């Protein structure tokens, strides 16, 4: 069934979503998240970037993150998402050393996964996680910008690889969905 969606890695595309909420604390509902994450019309992967609030220099989720993560967890646990490969990737700005930022971004991605696994009975081993530190900024012109501190969520068809750090994929502000700034 999915054969018509597979593309060679060199034709890899990422489809993103940009929504500027009238209120920075607006919660994006699970149906809209499913709509934006479910690969249709031939895209092998969909990506959303969330500005999930964490304690400064920590992987501890702030209470403001829970409502949005509840919607995301419900979306990922839905029947429509069964069979898709889910990735949760942490990013930081350029504050701190590269080593520190890589560890912090991975710890933040793992915090998001643990929260959703606990609340929605997702299977942790079926979710890919990574910490990219400051290596993939959304705003390369300002590596210290708050927009670079985020958690990226991807949904991809089985058999499609996540882009590596040295791939041609470069995230951009035009391909993102930022909430809870």
N, C-alpha and C positions, 0 to 999 in steps of 0.2 A: 504494500500500500504506500509506503513512504519512498519507494524507489524514484518516483518522479521529482522528489524534492532534493535529492542528493546532488551536490555539485563538487567538483574537484576542489581541493584546498586552495589552489591558486585563483579560484573564482570566488573565494570566500567573501561574503558580504555580511555586514552587520546592519540591522535595521533598528533604529532607536526611536525614541518618542520624546517630544518636548511639550511640557505643559507648565505654563506659568500660572500658578494658583493665585487667586485674588487674595487669599489669606495664606501666609507661609505655613500655618498649622493645619491646612486643609488635609483631610484624610482621603486618600484615593481608594475607592471601594474595590472589593475583590473581583467583581464582574469586569470593571474597567481594566484592572490589572491582567486578568486572563486575556482579555481582548488585545492588550498591548504585548503580552508575552507569548501568546500562542502562535507558532510559526505557520502562517498561511500564505497563499499566493506565491509559493516557491521560495520564500526566504528560509535559509537553513538555521538561522539563529536570530533571536530578538534580545535586546538589551535594555534595561532600565537602570538608571543611576539614582540612588536615594541618598539624601543628606540626612542620615540617621544620627540623632544626637547621642553622643557618648560623653562621659566625664572627660575632662581635659587630660591628655596624656594617658588615657586608660581605655580598656576594652569594656568597662562597665556601662551598660545601656542606661540612658537617662529615661525617666518615666515618660517623657514626651514621645519616645520611640514606640511604646507598646501598642497604641491603637493602630498605627500604620503597619507594624509588624504583624499584628493580628489579621489585618486584611490581606497582607502578602502571604502569610502562612495559610489562610483559608483558600486563597487562590491556588497556591502550590499544591495543596492537598485535594483540590477538586478533581473530579473524574476526568475533566477535559485535559488536565495536565499529565495524566497517567501516560507513561512511556516516554516522556520528554526527559532530557538530561538537564538538570538544574545546576547552575553554578552560582556561588556567592563569593565575590572578590572584594577585598578591602583595599582602600587607597588612602594616602595621606597627602598633605602638602609637603613642602620641602623643609619644614622646620625639623631640626634634629638630624642625626646621622642616617645614612642610607640603611645601615643594619638595624638601627632602632626602628625606623619607619617600616621596614619590611616586617619585623616582628609585631609591631603594633597593628599594622593593617591586617595581618593574618589573625591576630587575636580578636580583632573587631569582627572580621568575617565569621570566625568560629563562634563568637558571642551571639551573632544574629542566627546562625544555624542552630545552636543549642536552644535558644529561646523558642524557635519555631518547631524544633523536634519535640521539645517538652510539651508545648501547647497543642500541637496538631498531629502528633504521632507520625511525623515524617521520618523516613529512614535515613539517619545521618550518613551512613556509608554510601548512600546513593546521591549525595550532594557533593559536588566538587567545590573545594575551597582553595583560595590562594590569597596571599598578601603581596601586593605590588608596590607598596611604599609610595614613593613619589615618582615612580618611573612612567606613569601614564596620566599626566595631568590633563584635566579638561581645559584648563586655561594655561597653556605653556608660556604665555607672555607674563604671567604672574604666578610663579610656582608656589607662592605662599598664600594664594587666594583660598578662601573658605570653600569655594566650589570644588576644589581638588580633593577635599576631605569627604569621602563618600563610600558607600557600599554599592557595588554593581551586582545586579541580578541578571543572569542570562537563562534563557530556555532554548534548547537546541534539539534538533532531531537526532536520534541515535546515529552514530557513525560520523558525525561532523565534529571535528576537533575544535577546541577552544584556541583562539589565536595565541601564539607565543609572544613573549616580550619583543622579539626581533622581527615579528611579522609586519606586514604593511598596514595592519589595522592601527589607526590612531583615533582615539575618542575625540569628540568635539562637542562644544556647547550646543551646537545645532542638533545633536543626536542624543539628547539626554532628557531625563525626567527628574527634576529635583523637587523634593518635598521636605518639609520639616527642617527648614534652614535654621 
